[in-house]
Amino acid sequence: MQVKNMLLSRILPFAGLLIFFSCAQEKQQEFKTYEGEIFGTYYRIQVGDLKQDFQPKFDSVFTIINSASNSYIQESEVSSFNNTGKLINPSFTFRDMMDSSMKYHQLSNGFFEPTLFPLLKAWGFSFEARESMDSAKVAELKKLIGFESKIIRLDSGYVAADEGVKLDITGIGEGYAIDKLTEVLNLAGIENYMVEIGGEMKAKGKNPRGTTWTIGIEDPAQAELGIGSSMLAKVELDGRGISSSGNYRKFYMDEQGNRRAHIVDPLTGFPVSHSMVSVSVFANSATEADALATAFMAMGPEKAKELAEKLPGVEAMFVIGGQGKLQMEFTSGFPKVEQSDSSQ
């Protein structure tokens, strides 16, 4: 599962996606851009309307989600749960995020796992110092993992089944926020916009050049070398969310020389070691794309592709390494791909 701590965890975010404007210009429209820092990364919202000021409503969305789910804010609801083992009378947003988390936990056969927090911390994928990890330590911490068995839902709130169980629901945080921001724009009747948080996006209608929003998918091999503008492919995005996840930006080498990616397999408790370098997921909602990108990276290419083919409205592009050069695999309904020359 990918670490997505909501405040300061990603000074250099995993982006994976860039926006392109087609050279074929139709009717140019003026857009207003809202941008800033949120959830330890950046946001950029382009809106095809100059008359309305959406900043107060956008700020309200960010505040509500931070208050519910940011584990690095001590006053947040999730911090209250993690500190006390219970949360009574949670907000609508916290319940809604927990319901979404349960949906994707079950949909992914447990590979989207919000109780993975103790293992992520122990492996060194948060602010705490990395612990000395071995099979016995992993087995001990795995006793705290299990969203369905370790989190008890009551009419009045949530209770941890065992001491030490902790939640991290930020695996859908950015996607969930994008969907709530687009709700604001849809309710206002905005036809053309693009909402981006940390490289995850959802777009509708046309871009400032009057053409469909076009997204570039980053070349992981070049990105690891510090070349951030090299693209594997470009695809059009209209009315859907897209999220990318990968293991090539955040990792460390342990004392034995093993590369430890920041994505942990909930079933084994160890960082993943499969051949999948990154995945990009299209879905009807940004929340779904976000959750599934995280789950797919934990699963590995075979299980992820098999599941993606079964899910209505979901398509994915998998980047596979380990064969001398990167290989791209696609679900059968993946949007038309325009291959990019990564050497340019």
Secondary structure by P-SEA (a helix, b strand, c coil): ccccccccccccccccbbbbbbccccbbbbbbbbbbbcccbbbbbbbccccccaaaaaaaaaaaaaacccccccccaaaaaaaccccccccaaaaaaaaaaaaaaaaacccccccaaaaaaaacccccccccccaaaaaaaaccccccccccccccbbbbccccbbbbccccaaaaaaaaaaaaaaaaccccccccccccccccccccccccbbbbbbcaaaaaacccccccbbbbbccbbbbbbbcccbbbbccccccccccccccccccccccccbbbbbcccaaaaaaaaaaaaaaccaaaaaaaaacccccbbbbbccccbbbbbbcccccccccccccc
